[in-house]
Amino acid sequence: MDHATSAPSRAVPILMYHNIAQAPRELRVYRSLYVGPGAFARQLWLLRRLGYRGLSMAAAMPYLRGEQHGRVAVITLDDGYVDNLQLALPILQRHGFSATCYVVSGSIGGHNQWDAQRLGIRKPLMSLDELRRWHDGGMEIGAHTRSHPRLTECTQPQLLDEIGGSKAELEDRLGLPVNQFCYPYGAADARIAAITREAGFAAATTTGRGRATPGMDLWRLPRVQIARHHTLAHFALRTLTRYEDRRA
């Protein structure tokens, strides 16, 4: 590693997770989407040990805007899987961290319709009650469209429905403000980012590589993907040094 961990940095790693669980044996592709609970716990332990605070997107906004400075890492989880509640939440709470879970509003209580056939498994998604438990546990709920499409392939009316519609649907069903957005597959261009901003979201994340820094477009923020095969040393390298920034 370089010396990024030994001095204050304005870089804010936005960590990207999906499933916090052991990968099912029958799963033959995209096993990297799974991070085991033990590995997740060790990663959060390391952050706290090094003086970092794990924050939701909402809590991190002052740092992303450059209004505050400090050792913070943002924790995001895509899609809204039940294992986020069952296995990730207790670990987050144990370390005093918060996180943002991006939810597909049209699939609440359902499964991963967008890739179940390709993966060969159905992964259960949180119900309304489970999402409320996630929120009541100190966590944030963000929007991840209504049906998880690749937005760059959508028409203008579809974009308005998928982006603004997901916000409205989640806020109506949960009775909570939803101010953060995540682009499925990371697919976003300037036009899509503008629609997201106009829909009232405070920020949006992509799958572009690198750590966020003040001055970046808040509606096209990069993230650091954390995968099943990453050792704790890999996690530290990708999260706390310039490694990912150089690959942006």
Stockholm file with secondary structure:
# STOCKHOLM 1.0

chainA/1-248         MDHATSAPSRAVPILMYHNIAQAPRELRVYRSLYVGPGAFARQLWLLRRLGYRGLSMAAAMPYLRGEQHGRVAVITLDDGYVDNLQLALPILQRHGFSATCYVVSGSIGGHNQWDAQRLGIRKPLMSLDELRRWHDGGMEIGAHTRSHPRLTECTQPQLLDEIGGSKAELEDRLGLPVNQFCYPYGAADARIAAITREAGFAAATTTGRGRATPGMDLWRLPRVQIARHHTLAHFALRTLTRYEDRRA
#=GR chainA/1-248 SS CCGGGTSCCSCBCEEEECEESCCCTTCCSCGGGEECHHHHHHHHHHHHHTTCEEECHHHHHHHHTTSSCSSEEEEEEEECBHHIIIIIHHHHHHHTCCCEEEECGGGTTSBCTTTHHHHTSCCBBCCHHHHHHHHHTTCEEEECCSSCCCGGGSCHHHHHHHHHHHHHHHHHHHCSCCCEEECGGGCCCHHHHHHHHHTTCSEEECSCSSCBCTTSCTTSBCCEECCTTCCHHHHHHHHHSSTTGGGC
#=GC SS_cons         CCGGGTSCCSCBCEEEECEESCCCTTCCSCGGGEECHHHHHHHHHHHHHTTCEEECHHHHHHHHTTSSCSSEEEEEEEECBHHIIIIIHHHHHHHTCCCEEEECGGGTTSBCTTTHHHHTSCCBBCCHHHHHHHHHTTCEEEECCSSCCCGGGSCHHHHHHHHHHHHHHHHHHHCSCCCEEECGGGCCCHHHHHHHHHTTCSEEECSCSSCBCTTSCTTSBCCEECCTTCCHHHHHHHHHSSTTGGGC
//
